Amino acid sequence: MHTHTTTSALLDAIRFDAAGLVAAIAQQHDTGEVLMLAWMNREAVAETLATGRVCYFSRSRGRLWRKGESSGQVQLLVELRVDCDGDALLLLVNQDGVACHTGRRNCFYRAVRDGELVEIAAPEIDPAKLYGGTGG
């Protein structure tokens, strides 16, 4: 997909934080729907560019997290964008299925309405079916 030099130059342009991470927003490329926010380290960015399948860094697991590895709900990279400061990424993706571990299309299914936090989208898939009852 990309040459080593190109990937190396891109990785050097990203300002990873003190923990070695950068925020990554996943957006459905054809509709503009914001799907989720996750974190990537250098290895996750490099793997994503090399394979075209989005890989994140799971802070709770302390390891790489290949989106869809347990749920089958993969994200395929269409384009990776770096913001003006180099400290945030926008991943334009093709999302296969739902993006959220709750079984919803995206992670932004709650909104403040009349001063209260309400759910504005129901799950499309039972999370137990996504993960065989193991969660996330």
C-alpha positions in Angstrom: 0.0 0.0 0.0 2.6 2.5 1.1 6.4 2.5 0.9 8.4 2.3 4.1 9.7 5.8 3.6 6.2 7.3 3.1 5.0 5.5 6.2 8.0 6.5 8.3 7.5 10.2 7.2 3.8 10.0 8.1 4.5 8.5 11.5 7.1 11.2 12.2 4.4 13.9 11.4 2.1 12.5 14.1 2.4 14.0 17.5 1.9 11.0 19.8 1.2 12.0 23.5 3.4 11.1 26.5 1.8 7.6 26.5 2.6 7.2 22.8 -1.0 7.5 21.7 -3.0 9.7 19.4 -6.8 10.2 19.2 -8.4 8.7 16.1 -11.9 9.5 15.0 -13.5 6.9 12.7 -16.0 8.3 10.2 -18.0 6.4 7.6 -16.5 7.7 4.4 -19.6 7.9 2.2 -22.1 9.3 4.7 -19.9 11.3 7.0 -21.4 9.6 10.1 -19.0 9.8 13.0 -18.7 6.2 14.3 -16.3 6.3 17.2 -13.2 7.7 18.9 -10.3 5.4 19.8 -6.6 5.6 20.3 -3.7 4.5 18.1 0.0 4.1 18.8 2.8 4.1 16.1 2.4 0.3 15.6 -1.4 0.6 15.1 -1.0 3.4 12.5 1.7 1.5 10.7 -0.3 -1.7 10.6 -3.5 0.1 9.5 -1.5 1.7 6.6 0.1 -1.6 5.6 -3.0 -3.7 5.7 -5.9 -1.3 5.0 -7.8 -2.8 8.0 -8.1 -0.4 11.0 -6.1 -1.4 14.0 -6.3 0.6 17.3 -4.5 0.5 20.6 -6.7 -0.7 23.4 -5.9 1.2 26.6 -7.9 -1.2 28.8 -6.2 -4.3 27.3 -2.8 -2.7 26.9 -2.4 -4.1 23.4 -3.2 -3.7 19.8 -6.9 -4.1 18.9 -7.8 -5.0 15.4 -11.3 -3.6 15.0 -13.6 -6.6 14.4 -11.2 -9.3 15.7 -13.8 -10.7 18.0 -17.0 -9.2 16.7 -16.4 -9.4 12.9 -17.4 -5.8 12.6 -14.3 -4.6 10.7 -13.3 -1.2 9.5 -11.5 -0.9 6.2 -9.5 2.3 5.7 -10.4 4.5 2.8 -8.2 7.5 3.8 -6.2 8.6 6.9 -6.0 12.3 7.6 -3.8 14.1 10.1 -5.1 17.4 11.7 -3.2 20.7 11.6 -1.4 20.1 14.9 -0.6 16.5 14.1 -2.2 15.4 17.4 -5.5 13.8 16.0 -6.3 11.5 13.2 -9.5 11.2 11.1 -10.0 7.7 9.6 -12.4 7.6 6.7 -13.6 4.0 6.7 -16.0 1.5 5.4 -17.6 0.1 8.5 -18.8 -3.5 8.1 -21.8 -3.8 10.5 -21.9 -1.8 13.8 -19.0 0.2 15.2 -20.0 0.3 18.9 -19.5 -2.6 21.3 -23.1 -1.9 22.5 -24.4 -3.2 19.2 -25.2 0.3 17.9 -24.1 1.7 14.5 -22.0 4.3 16.3 -20.8 5.1 19.8 -22.6 8.5 19.9 -26.1 7.1 20.8 -26.8 9.4 23.8 -27.7 13.1 23.6 -28.7 15.8 26.0 -32.3 16.6 25.4 -34.2 19.0 27.7 -31.2 18.9 30.2 -31.2 15.1 30.4 -29.0 12.4 28.8 -31.2 10.2 26.7 -30.6 7.3 24.3 -31.3 8.3 20.7 -30.5 5.0 19.0 -31.3 1.4 19.9 -28.9 -1.5 19.5 -29.0 -3.1 16.0 -27.3 -6.3 17.2 -27.3 -7.9 20.7 -23.8 -7.4 22.1 -23.9 -11.0 23.3 -24.1 -12.1 19.7 -21.2 -9.9 18.7 -18.9 -11.1 21.4 -20.2 -14.5 22.5 -21.2 -13.0 25.9 -17.7 -11.8 26.6 -18.4 -8.0 26.1 -16.1 -5.5 24.3 
